[in-house]
């Protein structure tokens, strides 16, 4: 849709018209959401240069793209609009794997929100939750738990126990407890999140399916392989319907099914899952992406278990 709009605007108004640049900026947001960060940066640079030429360097449309630098100058470093951009930069740095820089952004946003809006405002709590995600990715599990508990208590007070913002944090707590080995507590969190997502969005929404998938991983770790298989099959059917069979989230579940079948000793079925996931990952990400390489490694382990030593060697990284 954006490409169609962009071509139309370029033909009607030219490449530097503000309507054209707005669509260019929207494409940048889309690429960023897809994880195509290099493409997003190129798009943002085009939008920024166009806005600066068409509207001037201090216009709000220019500032929206240049974001933090412009907003600090226009409204001050502690304005909530600036803090929103600071928080968004934290999300971007986190997605890029720049976890130290992400933490600095989140801490700055958190301090600013607490001062401007108070510790129980939803913007403050969102940043608290983001810090929890960051600490979880860094393996700082105790710090992550404190952040999630703070966010959960604040959300429950501000929004009620069934609000979707709460459900995200409940699901995150499930991930945390699972990482800590507290599998019973993790299951309670996943079940609560799942019921909430189903009530709010329906059984085939991606948030529902993500939590279903987390339950599958939990059951697999608990050795409940039959229950895990049912969960993965439900997730796979839902993701195929909602996202398509080649979506990377669908492929993640395909790969998980491969791991499950391998644990069950169903090596032929496991190989089919791994091959399907591998082909999809190679097409979506390329041969050197970590998701691709993880599946290659899984295939290598499978071939080793099958005694196919030549195939195992082919799977080894050079």
C-alpha positions as a printed Julia matrix, in Angstrom:
318×3 Matrix{Float64}:
   0.0     0.0     0.0
   2.81    2.41    0.88
   4.68    1.6    -2.34
   1.54    2.21   -4.38
   0.88    5.49   -2.6
   4.5     6.55   -2.95
   4.54    5.95   -6.71
   1.31    7.88   -7.08
   2.49   10.85   -5.02
   5.83   10.96   -6.83
   4.06   11.03  -10.19
   1.45   13.6    -9.12
   3.49   15.94   -6.89
   7.14   15.04   -7.31
   9.65   13.3    -5.01
  10.02   16.19   -2.56
   6.38   17.04   -1.88
   5.35   16.71    1.78
   2.71   14.08    0.94
   5.4    12.03   -0.78
   7.75   12.45    2.18
   5.07   11.44    4.69
   4.66    8.13    2.84
   8.45    7.73    2.69
   8.56    8.21    6.48
   5.76    5.64    6.94
   7.79    3.14    4.91
  10.66    3.74    7.34
   8.37    2.95   10.27
   7.27   -0.24    8.52
  10.81   -1.41    7.77
  11.79   -0.69   11.37
   8.86   -2.79   12.63
   9.94   -5.61   10.28
  13.48   -5.49   11.65
  14.9    -4.21    8.33
  16.93   -1.56   10.12
  19.34   -0.7     7.31
  16.49   -0.14    4.87
  14.64    1.89    7.48
  17.65    4.13    8.0
  17.94    4.83    4.26
  14.25    5.7     4.07
  14.43    7.99    7.1
  17.45    9.77    5.63
  15.53   10.43    2.42
  12.54   11.76    4.36
  14.76   13.92    6.56
  16.6    15.5     3.64
  13.32   16.13    1.85
  11.65   17.72    4.87
  14.66   19.94    5.55
  14.63   21.15    1.94
  10.87   21.6     1.68
   9.99   22.9     5.15
  13.19   23.92    6.86
  15.26   22.22    9.54
  13.04   23.3    12.47
   9.62   22.38   11.06
   7.68   19.81   13.14
   7.58   17.31   10.25
  11.35   17.51   10.03
  11.59   17.15   13.79
   9.38   14.05   13.72
  11.95   12.33   11.55
  15.05   13.77   13.16
  13.22   13.15   16.41
  15.37   13.53   19.47
  17.78   16.26   18.37
  15.0    18.45   17.05
  12.59   17.88   19.92
  15.23   18.68   22.52
  15.84   22.0    20.79
  12.18   22.78   20.13
  10.5    21.8    23.41
  13.29   20.93   25.83
  14.95   17.71   27.03
  12.32   16.96   29.69
   9.19   17.48   27.61
   7.03   14.36   27.37
   7.26   14.48   23.56
  11.05   14.35   23.85
  10.83   11.52   26.38
   8.62    9.49   24.03
  11.35    9.76   21.4
  13.98    8.82   23.98
  11.96    5.69   24.82
  11.59    4.88   21.11
  15.35    5.21   20.66
  15.7     2.67   23.46
  13.47    0.29   21.51
  15.57    0.84   18.37
  18.89    0.31   20.14
  17.49   -2.82   21.78
  16.43   -4.18   18.39
  19.93   -3.45   17.06
  21.52   -5.29   19.97
  23.02   -2.09   21.43
  21.83   -2.99   24.92
  24.01   -0.57   26.84
  22.81    2.38   24.79
  19.23    1.13   25.07
  19.49    1.03   28.87
  20.7     4.64   28.96
  17.72    5.73   26.86
  15.21    3.85   29.01
  16.71    5.18   32.24
  16.59    8.74   30.91
  12.99    8.31   29.74
  11.99    6.71   33.05
  13.45    9.5    35.17
  11.8    12.1    32.95
   8.4    10.42   32.99
   8.48    9.94   36.76
   9.25   13.64   37.2
   6.72   14.89   34.64
   3.87   12.39   35.01
   4.46   10.41   38.17
   5.51    6.78   38.82
   2.09    5.28   38.09
   1.39    6.92   34.72
   1.06    4.45   31.84
   3.95    6.08   29.92
   6.17    5.57   32.96
   5.02    1.97   33.32
   5.61    1.23   29.64
   9.23    2.3    30.04
   9.52    0.21   33.22
   8.28   -2.8    31.21
  10.78   -2.02   28.44
  13.57   -2.01   31.01
  12.35   -5.39   32.19
  12.59   -6.71   28.63
  16.11   -5.33   28.34
  17.28   -6.85   31.62
  15.77  -10.18   30.59
  17.72  -10.08   27.31
  20.88   -9.24   29.29
  20.3   -12.17   31.65
  19.78   -9.86   34.65
  16.82  -11.9    35.84
  16.39  -10.44   39.33
  16.41   -6.87   37.98
  14.01   -7.87   35.23
  11.61   -9.37   37.77
  11.59   -6.13   39.79
  10.75   -4.14   36.66
   7.96   -6.48   35.59
   6.42   -6.59   39.06
   6.53   -2.8    39.28
   4.92   -2.49   35.85
   2.27   -5.12   36.63
   1.25   -3.55   39.94
   1.1    -0.11   38.36
  -0.95   -1.3    35.38
  -3.39   -3.17   37.62
  -3.94   -0.03   39.68
  -4.21    2.31   36.7
  -6.0     0.15   34.13
  -7.56   -2.86   35.86
  -6.48   -6.52   35.95
  -7.58   -7.46   32.41
  -6.22   -4.59   30.32
  -4.09   -5.69   27.36
  -1.07   -3.69   28.61
  -1.16   -5.84   31.74
  -1.33   -9.01   29.65
   1.92   -8.14   27.87
   3.68   -7.79   31.21
   2.06  -10.99   32.55
   3.37  -12.86   29.5
   6.81  -11.32   30.05
   6.76  -12.53   33.64
   6.04  -16.01   32.29
   9.16  -15.77   30.13
  11.16  -14.59   33.14
   9.95  -17.35   35.47
  10.67  -19.9    32.77
  14.23  -18.57   32.45
  14.58  -18.79   36.26
  13.37  -22.39   36.22
  10.18  -21.51   38.12
   8.07  -23.51   35.69
   4.92  -23.71   37.84
   4.82  -19.93   38.26
   5.57  -19.48   34.57
   2.61  -21.69   33.64
   0.28  -19.59   35.82
   1.43  -16.4    34.08
   1.01  -17.9    30.61
  -2.46  -19.23   31.45
  -3.53  -15.82   32.78
  -2.15  -14.04   29.72
  -3.72  -16.59   27.37
  -7.19  -16.23   28.87
  -6.92  -12.46   28.71
  -5.73  -12.4    25.1
  -8.45  -14.83   24.03
 -11.12  -12.69   25.69
  -9.73   -9.44   24.29
  -8.57  -10.44   20.79
  -9.81  -13.95   20.05
  -8.04  -17.31   19.75
  -6.22  -16.57   16.47
  -4.71  -13.17   17.29
  -0.91  -13.07   17.12
  -0.6   -12.08   20.8
  -2.76  -15.08   21.75
  -0.69  -17.36   19.53
   2.61  -16.07   20.92
   1.46  -16.98   24.43
   0.23  -20.37   23.24
   3.69  -20.93   21.74
   5.3   -19.97   25.06
   3.15  -22.58   26.77
   4.36  -25.13   24.25
   7.98  -24.32   25.07
   7.18  -24.62   28.78
   5.5   -28.0    28.4
   8.41  -29.2    26.31
  10.87  -28.13   29.04
   8.7   -29.93   31.62
   8.83  -33.12   29.53
   5.1   -32.94   28.76
   5.74  -33.7    25.11
   2.21  -34.75   24.17
   0.75  -31.51   25.55
   3.53  -29.52   23.92
   2.77  -31.08   20.53
  -0.91  -30.12   20.78
   0.06  -26.57   21.68
   2.54  -26.24   18.8
   0.05  -27.63   16.32
  -2.53  -25.08   17.48
   0.06  -22.31   17.2
   1.14  -23.42   13.75
  -2.41  -23.58   12.38
  -3.19  -20.17   13.84
  -0.04  -18.5    12.55
  -0.48  -19.98    9.08
  -3.97  -18.51    8.97
  -3.09  -15.16   10.51
   0.39  -14.53    9.07
   0.9   -17.02    6.26
   3.05  -20.16    6.04
   6.26  -18.3     5.16
   6.17  -15.69    7.93
   9.19  -15.87   10.22
   6.96  -16.26   13.3
   5.32  -19.28   11.62
   8.77  -20.65   10.85
   9.78  -20.3    14.51
   6.94  -22.65   15.45
   7.9   -25.05   12.65
  11.43  -25.16   14.07
  10.04  -25.73   17.58
   8.01  -28.65   16.27
  11.22  -30.06   14.84
  12.84  -29.89   18.27
   9.8   -31.57   19.81
   9.68  -34.39   17.27
  13.4   -34.93   17.76
  12.88  -35.22   21.54
  10.07  -37.71   20.88
  12.32  -39.77   18.63
  10.24  -38.97   15.53
  13.36  -38.18   13.52
  11.77  -38.3    10.07
   9.09  -35.81   11.06
  11.7   -33.65   12.79
  13.78  -33.53    9.6
  10.77  -32.35    7.58
  10.16  -29.51   10.06
  13.79  -28.43   10.09
  14.03  -28.48    6.28
  10.86  -26.42    5.99
  12.09  -23.91    8.57
  15.53  -23.74    6.97
  14.19  -22.99    3.49
  11.94  -20.28    4.9
  14.67  -18.66    6.99
  17.15  -18.67    4.11
  14.61  -16.93    1.9
  13.55  -14.42    4.56
  16.87  -13.67    6.28
  19.67  -15.17    4.21
  22.06  -18.05    4.97
  24.02  -16.33    7.76
  21.21  -15.12    9.99
  21.16  -16.59   13.51
  17.71  -18.16   12.97
  19.0   -19.87    9.83
  22.16  -21.05   11.56
  20.26  -22.36   14.58
  18.13  -24.51   12.3
  21.23  -25.69   10.42
  22.68  -26.7    13.79
  19.45  -28.52   14.69
  19.66  -30.45   11.42
  23.28  -31.32   12.16
  22.3   -32.72   15.55
  19.47  -34.69   13.95
  21.71  -36.22   11.29
  24.22  -37.13   13.99
  21.47  -38.9    15.94
  20.5   -40.74   12.75
  24.09  -41.77   12.11
  24.23  -39.79    8.85
  27.76  -38.55    9.48
  28.36  -37.13    5.98
  25.23  -35.01    6.23
  26.23  -33.98    9.76
  29.57  -32.67    8.49
  27.8   -30.62    5.79
  25.81  -28.87    8.5
  28.92  -27.81   10.39
  29.91  -24.12   10.02
  33.02  -23.46    7.97
